[in-house]
Amino acid sequence: MFKSVKAVLLDLNGTLHVGDQPTAGAVAALERLRQSNLRIRFVTNTTKESRQALKQRLDRIGFSIAEDEIYTALRAARTLLEQRKLKPYCLMEEEALQTEFMDMSYSREPAGSDANAVVVALAPSKFNYERLNHAFHVLDAGNHPLIAVHKARRLQRPDGPALGPGPFVEALEYASGVKAEVVGKPEAAFFHACLAGLDCQPDEAVMIGDDVRDDVLGAMKAGLRGILVKTGKYRARDEEGLLHTSAVSCDTFSAAVDLLVAPR
């Protein structure tokens, strides 16, 4: 069923690794995938780290990945802000701001802000009442846009599951009445942007990830194929969400690669 596949989009945390540990067989599996000559792009909603920091982490744990092979939801958010010439109030961690947004006009502190938009990413150190309340005031004062880098409900950390940015985005939506524009997975535009430069149509690409909704079903709604891996944030019976679809599930990323590189 994967004979016509030309490109593979790969989720990072939860699929290739969890924290600083590769998932079982993932390093060797990525090398097998590269040898197949399939085009590869690494796609992530991660917002706490820049592409440079992600590459350094992946290098450190044994993967060989070029920075320009990584496409992030942060990059998609930046593109949207530039297109609309917005000056956002950002609920984002400092590393992401100082790298991905370093040459943009934005505010990070409530005092003296003249923002005309709010951007929310995963920012544990910024999710306090004062900052969230200021974000609410920006939205409420002028019906300004609320941009969610993504709306993941939960994420997987080495010490277990944790809240994603989604609950905080929804709190701002509820209070302000402004519906968030989501730029990362599972939005179709994000997947299509990831394929740019890979010279293939959506139905010639497959997404491999551990999130049944944001990775697999999101990709399939965008016209790609999907493989769910049972690592990271996967929970028992998640694959039931794939019933009546063409997606498949595999125990690990390594097993998914075996499917893709099997003799055609």
C-alpha positions, -999 to +999 in steps of 0.1 A: +000+000+000+030+023+002+046+015-032+038+050-046+052+069-016+079+094-025+082+114+007+080+108+045+071+133+071+084+123+105+072+136+139+101+140+164+093+138+201+074+107+209+082+091+175+120+092+170+128+101+207+113+109+241+134+136+257+170+126+253+163+089+246+157+075+211+128+052+208+136+015+203+157+010+171+150+046+159+186+056+150+193+026+129+158+028+113+163+064+102+195+053+084+176+025+067+150+050+056+177+074+042+192+045+022+158+039+005+161+073-012+127+084+000+126+122+006+124+130+043+113+160+063+111+162+101+079+181+113+072+192+148+048+213+169+076+217+195+078+254+205+102+254+234+132+249+212+145+265+180+154+244+150+191+249+159+185+236+194+164+206+181+192+197+157+217+198+185+196+176+207+191+151+179+228+151+171+235+145+207+213+114+210+226+098+178+206+111+149+221+127+118+197+155+107+203+188+089+187+219+103+170+226+070+153+192+071+133+204+101+100+222+096+084+236+128+051+251+138+071+281+150+083+287+114+047+286+102+036+311+129+064+335+119+053+333+082+017+342+091+028+371+113+050+385+086+023+381+059-002+401+080+024+426+094+013+419+130+031+429+162+021+401+187+021+398+224+039+364+227+034+337+253+065+318+243+097+306+259+127+329+256+148+305+235+122+303+208+117+341+208+154+349+207+160+326+178+129+321+156+115+356+162+147+375+169+144+401+142+106+406+145+087+433+163+068+417+193+062+422+230+069+396+257+060+417+288+026+429+298+038+464+307+036+490+279+025+465+253+010+479+221+004+445+206-023+439+179-023+401+182-016+373+207+006+342+199+005+313+222+030+284+222+040+259+249+054+282+275+052+267+310+072+296+326+047+321+311+014+305+318+005+326+349-025+348+357-008+381+350+004+371+315-027+352+305-049+381+317-028+406+296-033+383+266-070+384+273-070+422+274-052+425+241-078+403+225-107+419+242-097+455+235-097+453+197-109+419+186-073+412+177-063+377+163-054+349+186-028+327+169-020+293+184+012+277+173-007+245+180-035+233+203-022+200+216-041+189+247-012+170+261+024+161+254+048+134+265+078+142+288+103+118+302+085+119+335+051+113+319+022+131+303+019+169+307-005+197+297+000+210+262-008+246+252-043+237+240-060+242+274-045+276+278-055+286+242-091+275+249-092+295+281-084+326+261-109+317+235-136+312+261-129+345+279-124+367+249-148+351+224-120+351+198-115+318+180-078+309+176-061+304+143-040+272+146-009+271+124+008+238+133-004+202+132-032+191+125-039+220+100-038+210+064-018+242+054+010+231+078+013+196+061+012+212+026+039+237+036+060+208+049+059+192+014+071+223-003+103+215-022+099+177-019+084+175-054+055+153-046+017+154-042+001+149-008-011+114-018+025+105-025+036+113+011+031+095+044+031+110+079+045+089+108+037+100+143+025+091+178-005+114+180-036+099+163-054+132+160-027+158+152-002+136+133-022+109+116-057+121+111-046+156+105-022+144+077-049+123+062-074+152+061-047+170+041-045+142+016-014+123+029-013+088+042-007+080+078+011+056+101+005+057+139+034+045+162+027+031+196+053+051+215+054+086+231+019+100+238+002+069+222-024+054+246-040+019+243-068+018+218-058+051+201-058+031+168-095+027+171-097+063+159-083+050+126-111+025+119-126+030+084-094+048+072-064+036+052-040+043+081-020+016+098-004+013+132+030+000+141+046-008+175+076+015+168+091+039+142+115+011+133+086-012+124+070+016+103+102+020+084+102-017+077+068-013+060+081+016+039+113+000+027+100-035+020+107-046-015+083-028-039 
